[in-house]
Amino acid sequence: MAFVMEKERNYWLQLGCQAVGLCVDCVYARETPHPRGGASYWRCLRAEEDAAFHRYPRLPVLHCPGYTTETIPLEPPKEPWDD
């Protein structure tokens, strides 16, 4: 299951942060798929411990005081002409 979630996160990183914003690589953000196959939601786990955060923030999130990135360096998406 963790591998599938990592593939989803990599998809969002390659798509670009414009659709999701800071949540795409925040350690407190989790993508929640819609049960009927519609658009997925991004959930903020900081909201469970701090009421100042929205559980399902409006996207794209451009500024967040709780934003914390992963410690794993992420590679930029490969351009099609870099083969």
N, C-alpha and C positions, 0 to 999 in steps of 0.2 A: 504493500500500500504506500509506503514512504517513497518508493521509486516512482510510482504513478504521480504522486503529488509533486515530486521534484521535476518530472517531465512537464507537468502543467505550469509550474513556476518558470521553467526555462522557456516555455512557449510565450508567456507574458513578457519575459525579459527581451526575447527576440522581437516581439510585436512592438515593443516600446512602452515606455511608462506613460505615454499620453492618455491611454484609456483608464488606467488605474491610479497613476501617480505614485506617491511614496510607498503605498501599501505593497507594491510589487516585490520589494526586497526587504520589508520590515519583518523583524523576527516575531512581532506580535500579530501579524496579519495572517489570516487563513482564508483561502478561497473555498466557498461553500457552493457546490453545484445545486442548481434548481432541481427539485425532485421530479419534475415533468420534462426535463431536458431543455428548459429555457435558459435565459442568461444566468450566470453564476453571480453570487454575492460575495463580497469581501467582508470578513468579520474581524473586528479588532478585539484581541484578547485583553488589552489594557482596560477595556470597559468593565471587565469582571471585577477588577480591584480598585478602579477609580471612576467615579461617576462623571468626571469631566470629559471622558471620552465617549463617543457614540459607538454603540455595538456594531452597527452597520453604517459606516460613514458614507456620505455622498461622494461619488467618484467624479473626477480624479481628485485625490487628496494632494494639495500642493504645499500645505504647511501643517505640521503636526508636532507638538512639543514632546510627544512620546515616541517619535520615530527613532528606531534603532536598527541599524543594518546588520546583516549577517557578517560573521568574521571571515567567511570563506570568500576569497576574491572571485569575482565573476568575470568571465571572458566576454568581450563585446561580441555581438552577433557577426557571423562571417558574411561578408559581402559575396554575391554570386560570382563576381569577376575575380575573386582571390584564389581560384582553383589552381 
